[in-house]
Amino acid sequence: MISAKSVKGAERQKATGRSEQPGPIARRSIARLQLIAFAFGAALLAYVIHRVGVGPIFDALASIGIGFFPILAISGLRHVLRTQALRTAIEPTHRQFTFGQAFAARLGGEAITFLTFTGPLLGEATKAALLRRTVPLVHSVQALIVDNILYNLSVALFILSGACVMLANYTVPPVIGYALISIVVCMGAALIVASLALRHRIMPVTWLLARLGRTGVGRKLIRERSEHVRQIEASVYDFYTHRRGAFLAIVFLDLLSHASSVFEVYFILDLLGASPKIAAAYIIESLTKVINFAFGFVPATIGVYEGGTEVILRALGFAAATGVTLALARKAGMVFWTSIGLLVLMWRAGLGALERLAAKHPRLRRAMDNLVLSNLAHRPARTFTSILGIAIGVLLITFTVGLAHGLLQERARREANMGAEIMVRASGTFGLSGSEPFLLPVSRAEEIEKIEGVRAAVPIGQSTVSSDTGFGMRLVDGIPFEKYAAIANLHIVEGRGLNEAGDEAIVDTVWQEQRRAGIGATIQLYDRPFRIVGVYEPPNGARVKIPLKTMQEQVGSEGRCTAILVACENPAEQERVAARIHERFPEDQIIFTRDLPELYTTSVPALNIFIEVVVAIAAIISFLVVLLAMYTTVTERTRQIGILKSLGMSNAQIAWVIEQEALLVSVLGIIFGLILTLLARAAVMRATSLVVEIELRWVAVAALIGVVGGIVGALYPALRAARQDPVQALSYE
């Protein structure tokens, strides 16, 4: 039985001459193709990694380390250059947008290009859509076409030159040689066709539409659009004639973009220890552009980019793992900027949805029209800068204090893990910095060992030396290895233990993993090399340990030590044992290792001064950032303030609006600062052995500083706004 709904649908289809189904069907088809392409790429990536081996790739990635941040910067520079090229392509009279808005539009469009099957087609349309509020659509489309034509021509020239350089400088297998010759022919033909089209002003899209119109396919649509398309193509040809300077500037920016890509390849290969040459980096970048062009339909070029890069690098004599790692490192940078682009798209989509929702709900519209929120939204760049200033102040306090306290507490935990309940130090010893003099006689350990309740007593020396990294100081333990290993339950996992003397050292597993130094490597201590003979665990005390006699000879204190570690037969009776030791040696200091975390935090007087300086700097930053932002705001809105006063708003109400704005900026800055702190903490603790302790007390202090700094900073601008004469304000230019 045929329903009335289906009959009406058939009648509507017959009347309009269109089916309602092709749209959804087409979308489903594209989705299937995208899924198939992604599955193909993922399978290829898995195959490449399996063939090369996970271990070599992970080892190579680990060697990049913090070098990933410069890689992100280089990748971002490429986006900056392409953004400036797009801005240059738009006529100055229509360039009513900031660089930040253009940068956001580029990232949003490139995210679509990177992730979807449709590639540049939908990506460029997204850029035009993101700019439509500030640039008429026709002008943004023209600019995008010009920018892409010039960029693609520069890519063709770049690929052509890279293939020629490889043919001229490398001996390659016949298959690769034929492929390179094919690339040279194709790119050369593309450049010749482009030059002929420019010389004779050939308009291919207009010609194609005219031919389709004669066949009767979509005649009405073609008639409506053909003139518009012809104007766009004509404007593209007129660009070189009428805007010669902009043309040359775009070409220069595109060449700089390619140069940054070559440098990125060179930099990554150098981090991987591949000893690259500029010519090799040039060839690699030029040929990977062929991969991007040929397989642009694969979302994120997953698999094909990694596999293709591996093939290119093997042809140039590099290891297969180097090729895959290079591709993964560059892909990680692309994913980072793609993520920023997706955030831009989500933000714009959220704003559009909010506006549609506000149109249906008057209360929400009133909230959006709130004067404070409107002021913040009117100058997004300045608002973000102000928020960032507050966030930096919060970051300074929470992260710096957390790092300082974390380092001290982590060291205290390691020392409390030395297997001893009591630490005995000489009379007159101050602090726990590792620079204390060697005052205790080593023989004191034998005397303490005879006291009732003492299981073992071991003398140790602690000394600070210049770090072998060139920054800061390093704490080193001097130990009698056999006795110390017994009391601290220390065991060697690689190599051997320490001899009684000699320029040798053992390190813990954390230090070894961080430095990637194996047995036989050297570490600079006391301005000379010490050979690493063993790796121990668990970590306790200083991460680097040397023979006690060697340290005594170095500091000129033979037969003496800085402290004696005392292990009790029954740890529950450590107070009684400590009392007996104090009775036997009343001049010596007795410290319980359980108290070390608290003692370390309070034993560095300079730390409190440092923290006070950091808090003061953070408060000054918050104050000045808000003061400058609000002062500029008041100056720019002089006329608006006059209008508000003429409409009856009181001085107190105007001042309160300014203070509300500052308060909201401060709160957002505090939230952003805490997010930055958590990200910085995660990055530091993942990349190094440093510990960052985020304490709620200092989070509260940072928040209070941010709020008070914002309120006080906005006080003068608020009073200035309130005292303005309405007549003078209305006549302000």
N, C-alpha and C positions, 0 to 999 in steps of 0.2 A: 504494500500500500504506500502510495506516494504522499508525503506530508505536505501541508500547506507551506511550511517553511522552505522545503526544497523547491516547490513550484515557484515561490517568490524569488528564490535565489536564481533559478534558471531564467526567469523573466528578466531579472536585473542584469544577469550576464548577457542575455540576448540584446537588451536595450543598450547597454554600454559597449558591447563588443569585446568585453574583457572578462577573463576568469578571475575569481578571487583567490584561486589556489596557487598560482605560480610564485607569489611572494614567499609564503611559508615553505613551499617545496624548494625554492632556490636557496633559502636560508638553511634548510636542513641539508641540502646537498653540499653547500659550502662547509658546514660544520663537519660533515662526514669526511670531506676531502682534507680538512684541517686536521682531524683526528688521525686519519690514515698517514698523512705526512709527518705528524708528530711521532706516531708510533714507529714509523720507518726510521726517523732520525734517532729516537731513543734506542732502538735495537742496534743501530749502527754504532752509537756511542758505547753501548755495553760491549759490543764486539771489539771495538778498538781498544778499550781499556783492558779487556780480558787478554787480548793478544799482546799488548805492551807490558802488562803487569801492573797491579795496583801498587805494589811496594815502591818501584822506581818513581812512579808518578807522585805518590805521597811524599817521598823523600825530596823530590824536586820542588814540590809546592811548599814544603816546610822551609826550604832554603830561601824562599821569597820573603817570608816573615813580614816585618813592618814595611818592607818595600811595596806592599800592596797599596799603601796609602798614596805614594807618589804615582802609582799606576792609575788610581782613581782620579788624581789631579790631572794627569795627562789626558785621560779619557774625557774629563770634564772640560778641559781646554779646547778639545775638538768641538764639543757642543757650543762653547762660547764663540768660537770662530765662525761656525756655521750659522749661529744666531745672528751675529753681526752681518754676515753676508745677506741673510734674509731681510734684515732691517734696511740695509743699503739698497736692496732691490725695490723697496717701496718708496714711492715719491715722497719727498720731504713734506709736502703739503698734506699728505694723508698719514704721516708717521706720528699719529697722536697716541702713542703708547710708550711705555718704558722698556728698557732693555730686559728688566725682570719679567715683564709680561710676555715679551717675545721668547725669552728663554724657557718660560713655563710652557708656552704653546709648542715650542720645538720638542721639549721632552715628552709632552703628551702625545704628539704626533708620532715621534720615534718609538714610543712604547707600543702604539698600535702596529706600526711597521714591523717591529721586532717580534711581536707575539702572534700575529694573525697570518692566515693563509693569503689574504689579499695584499699584504705587503704595502708598498709605497702608495698605492691607489687610495686606500682608506686612510693611511697615515697622513698624506698631504691634505686630504679633505678635513681631517681632524684639526690640523694646524689652522686652516682657514676658518673653521668653525670656532676655534678658541680665540681667534683675533677679531671675530665679526663685530664685537661690541665697540671696538676702537677703529677698525679699518673697514671701509665698504668692501663687500664680498668680491666685487669685480676687481678691485685693486689688489686685494690679498691673493686672489687666484693668479693674476698676472705676475705678481712678484714671485709666487711659489714656482710658477712655470719657468720664469727666467732663471731663478736660483737653481732649479733642478737641471735645466738644460746645460747651464754653464758648469755645474758640478759634475754632471755625467760626462761632459766632454773632457773635463780635466781628468776624470777617472779613466776614460778611454786612452788618453795620452799617457797617463801614469802606467796603466797596464801594458801598453805598447812598449814603453821605454824599459819597464822591468823585464819583460820577456826578452827584449833585445840584449839587455845587460847579461842575463843568464846564458843566452846562447853564445855570447861573445866570451864569457869568462869561465864557463863550466863545461866539463865534458859530461853529457847526460846520456842515458839510454835512448835508443831510437824512438821508443814509444813516447817518452817525454819530449824528445826533440820535435817529433811531428806535432804533438799537442801545442808546444810553444810556437811553432811556425803557424799553426792554425789560429792561435790567439793573435799573433802579429797581423795576419791577413785580415781577420775579422775587425780588429780595432782600427787598423789602417783604413779599411773600407768604410767603417762607421764615421771616421773623421772626414774622409773625402766626401761622403754623402752629405754630412752636416755642412761642410763648406760650400758645396754646390747649392744646397737648399737655401743657405743664407744669401749667396750671390744672386740667385734667380728669384728670391722671395717666394719659394714654393710653400703653399699652405696645405699640408697633407690632410689635416682633419677636415678643413672646409671642402677639399676635393672629395674626400670619402663621403661626407654628408650629402653632397650634391649627387653623387652616383647612387647612393641609397634612395634619395628622394625620387630619382627617375624610375626606380623599381617599384615604387609604391609602398615600401615598407616604412611604417611610421612617418608618413608624409607630413601630417599635421605637427607632430613633435619636432621634426627636422626643420620645418618652416619657421617654427617659433624660436628655435635655438641657433640656427645657422648663422644669422647675422651677428649674434652675440659671440659665437665661436670665432667668426671671421675677425671681429674687432680685437679679440684677445690675441689671436695669432699675429695680426698686424702690429699690435703694440709690442709684441715680443721682438719682431724684426726692427721696430723703430727704437728699441732700447739702446742699441749700440750707437745709433746715429745721434739721438738726442741726449743721452746720458753716458757719454764716453767715460767720464771720471768714475761713475758708479760701476760701469762695466769692468774697468781695470781693477777697481777696489775689490769686487767680488772674485775676480780671477786670482788676485793676490791672496785673499783670505782662503780660497779653496786650496791653493798651493801650500799655504801655511798649515792647513788642516791635514793634508797628506804628509807634510814634513813631521807634524806631531805624531802621526801614526807610525812613521818610520822610526822616530826616536823611541816610541813606546816599545816597539819590537826589539830594538837594540838594548834598551834598558832592561827588559825582562830577561833577554838572553844573557846579559851581563850578570844579573842576579843569579841566574842558574849556573854560572861558571862556564858558559859555552864559548867564551872568548870570541865574540862576534865581530864582524866587519860591517861597515856602513853599507857596502854593496849588497851583502847578504840580507841585511835588514830591509833594504830597499826592494829586493827581489821578493822576499817573503810577503811584504805588505802588498805589493802590486798583484801577486798571484792569489792571495787570499781575497782580494776584491773580486776576482773572477768567481771564486766560490760563492761569495755573497750574492753576486749577480745571478749566477746559474741556479742557485738553490734558495733564492729569496722566498719561495713559496713554502719552505719548511719552517714552521714556527721556531723562532730563536735560532735558526740554522743549526739546531741540535744534531749532533752526530756528524753531519757532513762537514761542518767547520773544523771540528777536532780531527776527523779523519783526513780531510784535505790538507790541513796544516801539517799533520804528521808526514804525509807523503811528500810535501814540498821540502820539509826540513831534511828528511832522509835523502832526497835527491841532492841536497846541498852539503851532505856529509855530516849532519848532526844526528844525535841519537833519537830513536823513536819517542822515548819518554820526554825528551826535550820539546819535541813538536807538540805532543798532546798537552804538556804542562803549559807551554806558551799559549795554546788555544784556550785552555781552561782559565788561565789568569786573565786573559783579555775578555773572555766571556763573562767572568765575574764582574769586571768593571762595567760591561754592558748591562748586566742584570741590575747592578746598583743604580745606574742612571735610569734604567727602565722602571725600577721601583719608584723612583722620584716622579717619573712621568705618570705612573699609575695613580700616585697620590694627588697629582695635579688634576687628573681626570675625575677622580673621586670627589675632590673638593669642588670642582666646577659643577659636577652632576649634583652634588649635595646642595650647592647654592641654588641651582635651578629648581630642584625639588622643593627646597624651602620656600622659594618665591611662589611656586604653584600652590603649596600648602597655605601660605600666608594669604593668597588671594581668596581662599575659601574660609579662612578663619580670621575675623577682624582683630581678635585679641593678639594673635601672633603677629599680624601686620603692625599693630601699635608697638609691640616689643621690638620689631625690626626697625621701626621708625624712631626708636629711642634716640635721643640726641647724643648720648655718650657713645652708644654703639655705632651710630652713623659717623661720628667724628673719627672713631678708630678705623672704620672701614674705608673712609674717604682717602686716607693716606696709608695704604697697607705696608709700603716699604718702610716708612718712618715708624709705624706701629711695631713692625717686626724688629726693627733695629733697637727700639726701646725695650721690647721684651727680651731681646738677646742680651742687652746690656745688664738688665736685672739678672738674667740667667747666668751670666758670667760671674757676677758677684756671688750668687748662690753656689756655683760650681767651685769658685775659689775657696770658699769656706768648707763645704762638705767634703770635697775631694781632697784638698790639701791636708786638712786635719785628719781625715780618714786614712790617708796614705801615711802620715807621720805616726799616728797611733797604731796603725796596722803593722808598720815595720817594727816598732818597738814591741808590740804584743806578740808578733810572730817570732821575733828573736827570743823573747822571754819564754814562749812556749817551747821553743827548741832547747833552751838551756834547762828548763824544768823537766825536759825529757831525757836528761843525761843519766838517769838511774840513781841519782843521789837525792836524799831528803834535806841535806844540810850543806851549806856552802860556808866555809871558814875563810875570812880574809884578814889581812893585817890591820892593826890599829892605825887610824889616821887615813884610811883609804876612803875616798869620796867618789861617788858616781859609779855608773856601770857602763861606761862608754868603750871600754877596751883599751884605754890609754893609761890605766893605773900602773904604778911602778911595781917591780918585782921585789917585794919586801919580805914575804914569808919564806923561811928556810924549808927546803924540800924535806929535810929530816923531820919536820913537824908532822908530816903525814904518818910516819912510823909511830910517833908518840901518840897521836890521836887514835890510831888503829888498836892500841892496847887498852883504850878506855872501854869500860863495860857497855855492851849494847851496840858497839860499832862493828859492822861487818867488813867494811873496807874503807880506806881513805886514799885518795889519788890526787897528787899535785898536778895542777895544770897552769899554763901560762896563756894569757890572752893579749894580743897586740893588734893594733890597727896599722895597715899599710896602704899605700896608694893603690887604687883599684887598677887591675890590668886593662880595664876598658878605657882608662884615661879620665874617668869621671868619678869623683867622690873617693871614699875610703872603703877598705875591706877589712873585716874582722877575721883574724886567723887564730886558731887554737894550737898551742904547743902541748903535746900529750906524750906520756909514756905509753906506747900503744897497747901492750899486753894488759896492763892493769886497767887502763881506761876502757878497753873493749869488754873486759869482764864486768865492770861496774855499770856500764851503759848498755850492755847487751848489744854491742855493735858487732856486725859481721860483714865480711868482705864479700861482695857479690861478683867482683871482677878484679883480677890482678892479685895483689898481695898487700899485707899490712906494712907499717912503717918499721924501718930499722931504728936502732937506738939514736943514731945521728945521721946527718947527711942532708943534701939539698933535694929532698923528695917530699911529696905531698900525697894525701888521699883526699878525695872529694865525695860528696854525697850524690845520690842518683839524680836529685833535682838539679844540682849544678851541672852535672854531666849532660843531662838532657837539654838544658838551656843553652850551654856552650857548645854542645856536640864535640866534646873533647874526649878522646879515648885514652887508653893506657899508652904511655910513652909520650904523650903531648906535654907541653911545658906551660907553666903559669908564672908570670913575673911577680916575685915577692922580694922585697928589700932590694929592688933594682937589679935582680939577677934571676935567671930561670930556675925554677924548681920542677923536676920531672914528676908527672903524675904516675904513681905506681899502683894505685888501687881505687876502687869505687865502693863506698860503704852505704849501708842503710841500717836502721832508720835514721833520717836526718835528726841531728841534735847538736847543740852548741853552734859553733861557727861551721860554715859549709866546707871550709878548707882547713885541713889539719896537717901539721908538720911535726917532726920530733921535738920534744921539749928541750933537749940539749941543744939542738940547732937554734932554737929561739933564744935560749939563754945566752949562747955565744953571740948572737946578733945584737942583743940589747945590752950585753956586758954585765949580766947578772947570773953568773954560774952558781949553781947550787940553790937558786931561789925561784919562787913562783909567785903568781898573783893570787891564787886561791887554791883551796883544798876541798875536793868533793868528798862528802861523807855519806856512805850508805849504811842504814841502820839494819840490825838483824830483824827487828820488828818495827816497821814504819809507823805503827800506831803509837809507839813510845818515843817518837822523835823529839818531843819537848823535853822528856827526861834526859835523853842522850845529849841534847843541846845544853841542858843545865850542867851536866857533868863536864862537857867540853869547856864551858864558860868558867866553871870552877877551877879546872886545870890550867886554862889559859885565859885569864880574865881580861887581858888587854885586846884580844882578838875579837873581830866582828863575827857574829853568828847570824846567818841569813837562811831562812827556810825557802827552799826552791819553789814551794807552792805560792809564795808571796812575790815571786819575781815579776809576773805580769803587771801588778800594781806598782811595784817599785820602779820598773823601767819607765812607766808613764810619768812618774813624779820625779825621776832622778835626772832629768835633763832640763835644767833651769832655762836654757835658751829656747826650748821648745815653746814654753808659755809666751815668751816675748814674741817669737815668730808667729804664733797663732793670733796674738793681739794685733800684730801688724797686718796680717792677712784680713782679719775682721775689719780693721779700720779701712784698708784699701777697698774691700767689698762695699762698705758703707758709702765711701766717697764715690765709687763708680755708680752705685744705685742713685745717689743724690744728684750727681752731675748729669747722668743720662736722662733722668726724668725732668730735671730743671731745664736742660736744653730743649728737650722735646716739647715740653709744655709751653716754654717761652716762645718757641717758634710757632707753636699752634696758636697761641694768643695773638701773636703778631699777624699771622696770616688770616685770622678770623676777626680782624678788627671790625670790619663792616657787619659781619654776622652778629657780633656782640652788640653793636649799635642797634641793629634791627630787634634783637631780643629785648634790649632795654626799652626801646620805643614801644614794644608790645606789652610792657608792664612787668618784665621779669626783674626781680630785685637783685641787689648786689650779692646778697648771701646765696641766692639761687644760682647765679652765674659762677661764683667762686666754687660752689658745691659741684657744679657740672665738671669743672676742671679737676677738682680733687677726685671725683668719681672716676674720671678717665685715668688719672694717675694710679688710683687704687686698683682698677681693673688690669692695667698694664703690669703692675707689681705682682698681682696674683698669678697672671699668666706667665710672667717671667720666672716666678718661683717654681711653678709646675714644670716649665721647660727646663729650668736649671737642674731640677731633681732628675728629670729624664736624661739630661746630658751627663749627670754624675753617674747614674747607673750604667749608661753606655760606656763611659770612660773606665769605670771600675771593671766592667766585664772585659773590655779590650785589654786593659793592663794586666789583669790577673790571668787572662788566657795566653797572652804573649810572653809574660815574664813570671818570675817566681815571687814578685812583689805581692803584698797583701794590702787591700784597702778596706778598712772597717768603717762602714757608714753608721754613725751613732745618732740616735733619735734626738739626743740633746743638742747636737750641733746642727741637725736639720731644723730644729725649732729656732735656734739662734739665727741661722741663715734666713729663714722665713721672716723672722721679726725684723732683721736688718733690711731685707728687701721691702717690706711693707712700710716701715718707718722712713727709710730712705726715699721711697716714692712719695709718701705723703708730705714729708718736709721739703723735698725737691720741688713739688708742685705748689707749695705754699705761696711763694713770691709771684709766679705767673698767675695764680688764682686771684690774689689781691690786686694785681695789676689789671687783670680783666675786669674785676668788680669796680675799680675806681675810674674806668674810662668814661669820658663824657660822651653821651649818646650822639650829640650833634657832630662832634669832631669824628667820632667813629663812623658815622654814616657818610661823611665826606672823605674818608680815608681812601687813598688810591694805592 
